[in-house]
Amino acid sequence: MTGAPPGSRFVLLATDPMARIDVPFLMSQKNGRMIGVEEADGLLRLTVETGESRDAPTD
């Protein structure tokens, strides 16, 4: 996700049920957000969205 413009969406695939907790925490640390979670046959599809970079210059 590094270098992606703000508002970019990604789908992460996971089999670890803790991803439901870990991914939202990661996204909050990266100034992004969790959009949704779907589960089918033990596979999680986590949709996330990038946010503004905290290192972005402010004029």
MMTF fields as JSON, N, C-alpha, C and O atoms, coordinates in Angstrom:
{
  "mmtfVersion": "1.0.0",
  "mmtfProducer": "UNKNOWN",
  "numBonds": 235,
  "numAtoms": 236,
  "numGroups": 59,
  "numChains": 1,
  "numModels": 1,
  "chainsPerModel": [1],
  "groupsPerChain": [59],
  "chainIdList": ["A"],
  "bondAtomList": [4, 2, 8, 6, 12, 10, 16, 14, 20, 18, 24, 22, 28, 26, 32, 30, 36, 34, 40, 38, 44, 42, 48, 46, 52, 50, 56, 54, 60, 58, 64, 62, 68, 66, 72, 70, 76, 74, 80, 78, 84, 82, 88, 86, 92, 90, 96, 94, 100, 98, 104, 102, 108, 106, 112, 110, 116, 114, 120, 118, 124, 122, 128, 126, 132, 130, 136, 134, 140, 138, 144, 142, 148, 146, 152, 150, 156, 154, 160, 158, 164, 162, 168, 166, 172, 170, 176, 174, 180, 178, 184, 182, 188, 186, 192, 190, 196, 194, 200, 198, 204, 202, 208, 206, 212, 210, 216, 214, 220, 218, 224, 222, 228, 226, 232, 230],
  "bondOrderList": [1, 1, 1, 1, 1, 1, 1, 1, 1, 1, 1, 1, 1, 1, 1, 1, 1, 1, 1, 1, 1, 1, 1, 1, 1, 1, 1, 1, 1, 1, 1, 1, 1, 1, 1, 1, 1, 1, 1, 1, 1, 1, 1, 1, 1, 1, 1, 1, 1, 1, 1, 1, 1, 1, 1, 1, 1, 1],
  "groupList": [{"groupName": "MET", "atomNameList": ["N", "CA", "C", "O"], "elementList": ["N", "C", "C", "O"], "formalChargeList": [0, 0, 0, 0], "bondAtomList": [1, 0, 2, 1, 3, 2], "bondOrderList": [1, 1, 2], "singleLetterCode": "M", "chemCompType": "L-PEPTIDE LINKING"}, {"groupName": "THR", "atomNameList": ["N", "CA", "C", "O"], "elementList": ["N", "C", "C", "O"], "formalChargeList": [0, 0, 0, 0], "bondAtomList": [1, 0, 2, 1, 3, 2], "bondOrderList": [1, 1, 2], "singleLetterCode": "T", "chemCompType": "L-PEPTIDE LINKING"}, {"groupName": "GLY", "atomNameList": ["N", "CA", "C", "O"], "elementList": ["N", "C", "C", "O"], "formalChargeList": [0, 0, 0, 0], "bondAtomList": [1, 0, 2, 1, 3, 2], "bondOrderList": [1, 1, 2], "singleLetterCode": "G", "chemCompType": "PEPTIDE LINKING"}, {"groupName": "ALA", "atomNameList": ["N", "CA", "C", "O"], "elementList": ["N", "C", "C", "O"], "formalChargeList": [0, 0, 0, 0], "bondAtomList": [1, 0, 2, 1, 3, 2], "bondOrderList": [1, 1, 2], "singleLetterCode": "A", "chemCompType": "L-PEPTIDE LINKING"}, {"groupName": "PRO", "atomNameList": ["N", "CA", "C", "O"], "elementList": ["N", "C", "C", "O"], "formalChargeList": [0, 0, 0, 0], "bondAtomList": [1, 0, 2, 1, 3, 2], "bondOrderList": [1, 1, 2], "singleLetterCode": "P", "chemCompType": "L-PEPTIDE LINKING"}, {"groupName": "SER", "atomNameList": ["N", "CA", "C", "O"], "elementList": ["N", "C", "C", "O"], "formalChargeList": [0, 0, 0, 0], "bondAtomList": [1, 0, 2, 1, 3, 2], "bondOrderList": [1, 1, 2], "singleLetterCode": "S", "chemCompType": "L-PEPTIDE LINKING"}, {"groupName": "ARG", "atomNameList": ["N", "CA", "C", "O"], "elementList": ["N", "C", "C", "O"], "formalChargeList": [0, 0, 0, 0], "bondAtomList": [1, 0, 2, 1, 3, 2], "bondOrderList": [1, 1, 2], "singleLetterCode": "R", "chemCompType": "L-PEPTIDE LINKING"}, {"groupName": "PHE", "atomNameList": ["N", "CA", "C", "O"], "elementList": ["N", "C", "C", "O"], "formalChargeList": [0, 0, 0, 0], "bondAtomList": [1, 0, 2, 1, 3, 2], "bondOrderList": [1, 1, 2], "singleLetterCode": "F", "chemCompType": "L-PEPTIDE LINKING"}, {"groupName": "VAL", "atomNameList": ["N", "CA", "C", "O"], "elementList": ["N", "C", "C", "O"], "formalChargeList": [0, 0, 0, 0], "bondAtomList": [1, 0, 2, 1, 3, 2], "bondOrderList": [1, 1, 2], "singleLetterCode": "V", "chemCompType": "L-PEPTIDE LINKING"}, {"groupName": "LEU", "atomNameList": ["N", "CA", "C", "O"], "elementList": ["N", "C", "C", "O"], "formalChargeList": [0, 0, 0, 0], "bondAtomList": [1, 0, 2, 1, 3, 2], "bondOrderList": [1, 1, 2], "singleLetterCode": "L", "chemCompType": "L-PEPTIDE LINKING"}, {"groupName": "ASP", "atomNameList": ["N", "CA", "C", "O"], "elementList": ["N", "C", "C", "O"], "formalChargeList": [0, 0, 0, 0], "bondAtomList": [1, 0, 2, 1, 3, 2], "bondOrderList": [1, 1, 2], "singleLetterCode": "D", "chemCompType": "L-PEPTIDE LINKING"}, {"groupName": "ILE", "atomNameList": ["N", "CA", "C", "O"], "elementList": ["N", "C", "C", "O"], "formalChargeList": [0, 0, 0, 0], "bondAtomList": [1, 0, 2, 1, 3, 2], "bondOrderList": [1, 1, 2], "singleLetterCode": "I", "chemCompType": "L-PEPTIDE LINKING"}, {"groupName": "GLN", "atomNameList": ["N", "CA", "C", "O"], "elementList": ["N", "C", "C", "O"], "formalChargeList": [0, 0, 0, 0], "bondAtomList": [1, 0, 2, 1, 3, 2], "bondOrderList": [1, 1, 2], "singleLetterCode": "Q", "chemCompType": "L-PEPTIDE LINKING"}, {"groupName": "LYS", "atomNameList": ["N", "CA", "C", "O"], "elementList": ["N", "C", "C", "O"], "formalChargeList": [0, 0, 0, 0], "bondAtomList": [1, 0, 2, 1, 3, 2], "bondOrderList": [1, 1, 2], "singleLetterCode": "K", "chemCompType": "L-PEPTIDE LINKING"}, {"groupName": "ASN", "atomNameList": ["N", "CA", "C", "O"], "elementList": ["N", "C", "C", "O"], "formalChargeList": [0, 0, 0, 0], "bondAtomList": [1, 0, 2, 1, 3, 2], "bondOrderList": [1, 1, 2], "singleLetterCode": "N", "chemCompType": "L-PEPTIDE LINKING"}, {"groupName": "GLU", "atomNameList": ["N", "CA", "C", "O"], "elementList": ["N", "C", "C", "O"], "formalChargeList": [0, 0, 0, 0], "bondAtomList": [1, 0, 2, 1, 3, 2], "bondOrderList": [1, 1, 2], "singleLetterCode": "E", "chemCompType": "L-PEPTIDE LINKING"}],
  "groupTypeList": [0, 1, 2, 3, 4, 4, 2, 5, 6, 7, 8, 9, 9, 3, 1, 10, 4, 0, 3, 6, 11, 10, 8, 4, 7, 9, 0, 5, 12, 13, 14, 2, 6, 0, 11, 2, 8, 15, 15, 3, 10, 2, 9, 9, 6, 9, 1, 8, 15, 1, 2, 15, 5, 6, 10, 3, 4, 1, 10],
  "groupIdList": [1, 2, 3, 4, 5, 6, 7, 8, 9, 10, 11, 12, 13, 14, 15, 16, 17, 18, 19, 20, 21, 22, 23, 24, 25, 26, 27, 28, 29, 30, 31, 32, 33, 34, 35, 36, 37, 38, 39, 40, 41, 42, 43, 44, 45, 46, 47, 48, 49, 50, 51, 52, 53, 54, 55, 56, 57, 58, 59],
  "secStructList": [7, 6, 6, 7, 7, 6, 6, 7, 3, 3, 3, 3, 3, 3, 7, 7, 6, 6, 2, 2, 2, 2, 2, 2, 2, 2, 2, 2, 2, 6, 6, 7, 3, 3, 3, 3, 3, 3, 3, 3, 6, 6, 3, 3, 3, 3, 3, 3, 3, 7, 7, 7, 7, 6, 6, 7, 7, 7, 7],
  "xCoordList": [0.812, 0.0, 0.859, 0.364, 2.157, 3.055, 3.048, 3.196, 2.876, 2.887, 1.53, 1.385, 0.538, -0.804, -1.444, -1.259, -2.189, -2.833, -3.93, -4.496, -4.231, -5.302, -6.608, -6.932, -7.345, -8.616, -8.488, -9.494, -7.263, -7.072, -7.622, -7.464, -8.259, -8.809, -8.051, -7.626, -7.898, -7.22, -8.058, -8.751, -7.992, -8.641, -7.531, -6.68, -7.557, -6.592, -7.268, -8.419, -6.561, -7.083, -6.368, -5.146, -7.131, -6.534, -7.292, -8.494, -6.564, -7.194, -7.162, -7.82, -6.41, -6.29, -7.474, -7.633, -8.305, -9.461, -9.076, -9.895, -7.848, -7.397, -7.242, -7.092, -7.277, -7.195, -8.351, -8.216, -9.486, -10.632, -10.258, -10.839, -9.306, -8.846, -7.585, -7.461, -6.655, -5.349, -5.41, -4.735, -6.201, -6.232, -6.824, -6.235, -7.954, -8.431, -7.416, -7.267, -6.718, -5.688, -4.57, -4.142, -4.096, -3.058, -3.501, -2.742, -4.722, -5.206, -5.293, -5.016, -5.667, -5.705, -4.295, -4.104, -3.314, -1.921, -1.401, -0.52, -1.95, -1.512, -2.413, -2.301, -3.306, -4.228, -5.21, -5.687, -5.509, -6.487, -7.722, -7.924, -8.554, -9.752, -10.169, -9.823, -10.906, -11.467, -12.815, -13.627, -13.054, -14.311, -15.281, -16.465, -14.791, -15.685, -14.955, -13.785, -15.685, -15.148, -16.197, -17.376, -15.762, -16.61, -15.899, -14.67, -16.666, -16.068, -16.788, -18.018, -16.008, -16.561, -15.545, -14.38, -15.995, -15.16, -13.851, -12.803, -13.909, -12.73, -11.767, -10.693, -12.125, -11.27, -11.908, -13.077, -11.142, -11.602, -11.151, -10.0, -12.068, -11.755, -11.963, -13.096, -10.878, -10.928, -10.646, -9.566, -11.606, -11.426, -10.993, -11.636, -9.887, -9.329, -9.142, -9.095, -9.036, -8.838, -7.699, -7.637, -6.799, -5.686, -6.172, -7.157, -5.456, -5.775, -4.657, -3.705, -4.78, -3.733, -2.481, -2.558, -1.347, -0.078, 0.149, -0.07, 0.581, 0.859, 2.14, 2.409, 2.93, 4.185, 4.009, 4.974, 2.778, 2.542, 2.831, 2.49, 3.457, 3.739, 2.439, 1.49, 2.404, 1.25, 1.691, 2.519, 1.142, 1.538, 0.742, 0.934],
  "yCoordList": [-1.194, 0.0, 1.262, 2.366, 1.079, 2.223, 2.887, 2.224, 4.178, 4.926, 5.033, 5.772, 4.317, 4.394, 5.722, 6.187, 6.334, 7.6, 7.396, 6.307, 8.434, 8.329, 7.911, 8.363, 7.049, 6.565, 5.299, 4.763, 4.804, 3.546, 2.4, 2.38, 1.463, 0.303, -0.958, -1.15, -1.811, -3.086, -4.167, -3.916, -5.367, -6.524, -7.428, -7.894, -7.663, -8.541, -9.88, -9.925, -10.972, -12.311, -12.909, -12.814, -13.529, -14.1, -15.346, -15.475, -16.257, -17.439, -17.359, -18.152, -16.42, -16.245, -15.423, -14.272, -15.979, -15.232, -13.956, -13.045, -13.879, -12.668, -11.482, -10.345, -11.738, -10.646, -9.67, -8.487, -10.15, -9.265, -8.184, -7.099, -8.476, -7.515, -6.807, -5.588, -7.58, -7.04, -6.033, -5.005, -6.31, -5.424, -4.053, -3.043, -3.965, -2.62, -1.854, -0.642, -2.555, -1.893, -1.372, -0.227, -2.197, -1.777, -0.56, 0.396, -0.599, 0.511, 1.794, 2.872, 1.707, 2.91, 3.458, 4.672, 2.576, 3.002, 3.654, 4.512, 3.243, 3.748, 4.872, 5.283, 5.37, 6.451, 6.049, 6.899, 4.766, 4.272, 3.799, 4.12, 3.032, 2.521, 1.183, 0.834, 0.472, -0.815, -0.528, 0.216, -1.105, -0.892, -2.032, -1.795, -3.263, -4.391, -5.709, -5.826, -6.712, -8.067, -9.041, -8.941, -9.968, -11.061, -12.364, -12.433, -13.394, -14.693, -15.773, -15.815, -16.643, -17.783, -18.91, -18.726, -20.065, -21.269, -21.061, -21.554, -20.335, -20.126, -19.072, -18.895, -18.365, -17.32, -15.961, -15.742, -15.066, -13.695, -12.805, -12.863, -11.984, -10.936, -9.609, -9.215, -8.927, -7.673, -6.523, -6.451, -5.631, -4.49, -3.302, -2.959, -2.677, -1.542, -0.368, -0.534, 0.816, 2.026, 2.837, 3.03, 3.308, 4.115, 5.51, 6.005, 6.132, 7.497, 8.435, 8.052, 9.661, 10.655, 10.241, 9.738, 10.448, 10.146, 11.108, 12.311, 10.589, 11.453, 12.236, 13.2, 11.832, 12.518, 13.573, 14.223, 13.742, 14.686, 16.11, 16.488, 16.89, 18.287, 19.081, 18.835, 20.012, 20.881, 22.3, 22.865, 22.878, 24.223, 25.265, 26.46],
  "zCoordList": [0.0, 0.0, 0.0, -0.228, 0.26, 0.266, -1.101, -2.128, -1.102, -2.35, -3.021, -3.994, -2.528, -3.114, -2.724, -1.599, -3.631, -3.288, -2.239, -2.138, -1.462, -0.475, -1.141, -2.239, -0.466, -0.998, -1.811, -2.277, -1.996, -2.727, -1.885, -0.664, -2.54, -1.832, -2.206, -3.345, -1.195, -1.361, -0.707, 0.279, -1.256, -0.643, -0.12, -0.878, 1.175, 1.819, 2.068, 2.502, 1.795, 2.034, 3.23, 3.341, 4.129, 5.335, 5.759, 5.529, 6.381, 6.976, 8.496, 9.169, 9.043, 10.477, 10.994, 10.589, 11.875, 12.377, 13.127, 13.248, 13.63, 14.319, 13.366, 13.812, 12.069, 11.098, 11.287, 10.972, 11.798, 12.074, 13.092, 13.09, 13.945, 14.953, 14.473, 14.595, 13.928, 13.551, 12.408, 12.457, 11.391, 10.218, 10.561, 10.175, 11.265, 11.638, 12.483, 12.327, 13.378, 14.187, 13.285, 13.431, 12.358, 11.426, 10.624, 10.464, 10.125, 9.311, 10.129, 9.603, 11.387, 12.222, 12.422, 12.487, 12.521, 12.663, 11.374, 11.419, 10.234, 8.931, 8.419, 7.263, 9.281, 8.933, 7.835, 7.084, 7.743, 6.787, 7.515, 8.686, 6.821, 7.478, 6.881, 5.752, 7.669, 7.268, 6.612, 7.162, 5.459, 4.746, 5.02, 5.26, 4.988, 5.216, 5.301, 4.937, 5.795, 5.931, 5.411, 5.75, 4.598, 4.129, 4.457, 4.416, 4.782, 5.082, 4.3, 4.258, 3.682, 2.946, 2.986, 2.633, 3.415, 3.442, 4.206, 3.789, 5.321, 6.146, 5.643, 6.219, 4.578, 4.013, 4.281, 3.965, 4.856, 5.094, 3.949, 3.516, 3.465, 2.483, 3.192, 3.468, 3.483, 4.222, 3.263, 2.677, 3.103, 2.218, 3.064, 4.056, 2.653, 3.378, 2.423, 1.204, 3.008, 2.219, 2.825, 4.039, 1.963, 2.442, 2.795, 2.247, 3.724, 4.135, 3.758, 3.078, 4.204, 3.977, 4.723, 5.844, 4.115, 4.759, 5.913, 5.777, 7.031, 8.181, 7.962, 8.678, 6.98, 6.683, 5.596, 5.193, 5.123, 4.029, 4.496, 5.617, 3.63, 4.012, 4.118, 3.373, 5.025, 5.172, 4.866, 5.581, 3.809, 3.382, 4.114, 3.888]
}
